[in-house]
Amino acid sequence: MEPQVAVVAGALFGLLGCVAPAALFERALRGSQGVSLASCLAAVIVSFLTLTVVLLVVYTATNAGFLEFGCALVASFLLFWSIEAIRAWRAANGRAPHRGEG
């Protein structure tokens, strides 16, 4: 796998791992009543399994570019949740979200 392809694919799959928990996070940030502990736990498990299966498939398919893929996957996942943590901190401290967020 070419390094550029590995980085782009890793970033996209890292964001894919954020989808289930992010949907619940957005509902909770807007004050929805449908967010339960069980649904949050299920979202975290789905995210973990998604990222684990993706890493396993890439590792078994090819070892070339695995390091770049894994680093991009983790970096995009952590970057996404860093941004969401800032939004949550602003919401918890009574600051209005910017540009139509939350």
C-alpha positions as CSV (number, residue, x, y, z in Angstrom):
1,M,0.0,0.0,0.0
2,E,1.3,3.4,-0.9
3,P,2.0,5.7,2.0
4,Q,-0.4,8.4,0.8
5,V,-3.2,5.9,0.3
6,A,-2.5,4.4,3.8
7,V,-2.7,7.9,5.4
8,V,-5.9,8.9,3.7
9,A,-7.6,5.5,4.3
10,G,-6.5,5.5,7.9
11,A,-7.9,9.0,8.5
12,L,-11.2,8.0,6.9
13,F,-11.5,4.8,8.9
14,G,-10.6,6.6,12.0
15,L,-13.5,9.0,11.5
16,L,-15.7,6.0,10.7
17,G,-14.9,4.7,14.2
18,C,-16.3,7.9,15.6
19,V,-19.7,7.7,14.0
20,A,-21.7,5.7,16.6
21,P,-20.5,7.6,19.7
22,A,-20.6,10.9,17.9
23,A,-24.3,10.5,17.1
24,L,-25.1,9.9,20.7
25,F,-22.8,12.8,21.8
26,E,-24.7,15.2,19.5
27,R,-28.0,14.0,20.9
28,A,-26.7,14.5,24.5
29,L,-25.3,17.9,23.6
30,R,-28.7,19.0,22.4
31,G,-30.4,17.7,25.5
32,S,-32.3,14.8,24.0
33,Q,-34.0,12.4,26.5
34,G,-33.2,9.3,24.4
35,V,-29.6,8.9,25.6
36,S,-29.1,6.1,28.0
37,L,-26.1,4.4,29.6
38,A,-26.8,1.2,27.6
39,S,-26.9,3.0,24.3
40,C,-23.6,4.8,25.1
41,L,-22.0,1.5,26.1
42,A,-23.2,-0.1,22.9
43,A,-21.8,2.8,20.8
44,V,-18.4,2.5,22.5
45,I,-18.4,-1.2,21.8
46,V,-19.4,-0.7,18.2
47,S,-16.6,1.9,17.8
48,F,-14.0,-0.4,19.4
49,L,-15.0,-3.4,17.2
50,T,-15.0,-1.3,14.1
51,L,-11.5,0.0,14.6
52,T,-10.2,-3.4,15.7
53,V,-11.7,-5.2,12.7
54,V,-10.4,-2.5,10.3
55,L,-6.9,-2.8,11.8
56,L,-7.0,-6.6,11.6
57,V,-8.1,-6.6,8.0
58,V,-5.4,-4.2,6.9
59,Y,-2.8,-6.1,8.9
60,T,-3.7,-9.4,7.3
61,A,-4.1,-8.0,3.8
62,T,-0.8,-6.2,3.7
63,N,2.0,-5.2,6.0
64,A,3.2,-2.5,3.8
65,G,1.8,0.9,5.0
66,F,0.4,-0.6,8.2
67,L,2.3,1.8,10.4
68,E,1.1,4.9,8.4
69,F,-2.4,3.5,8.3
70,G,-2.5,2.9,12.0
71,C,-1.0,6.3,12.9
72,A,-3.5,8.1,10.7
73,L,-6.4,6.1,12.1
74,V,-5.5,7.0,15.7
75,A,-4.6,10.6,14.9
76,S,-8.0,11.3,13.1
77,F,-9.9,9.5,15.9
78,L,-8.2,11.6,18.6
79,L,-8.4,14.8,16.7
80,F,-12.2,14.3,16.3
81,W,-12.7,13.7,20.0
82,S,-10.4,16.6,21.0
83,I,-12.7,18.9,19.0
84,E,-15.8,17.3,20.5
85,A,-14.3,17.7,24.0
86,I,-13.8,21.4,23.5
87,R,-17.4,21.7,22.4
88,A,-18.6,19.8,25.5
89,W,-16.5,21.9,27.8
90,R,-18.0,25.1,26.3
91,A,-21.5,23.7,26.6
92,A,-20.9,22.6,30.3
93,N,-19.5,26.1,31.1
94,G,-22.4,28.0,29.6
95,R,-20.6,29.3,26.6
96,A,-22.7,29.5,23.4
97,P,-21.4,27.3,20.6
98,H,-20.0,29.1,17.6
99,R,-21.2,29.2,14.0
100,G,-24.4,27.2,14.5
101,E,-22.9,24.3,16.5
102,G,-24.8,22.3,19.1
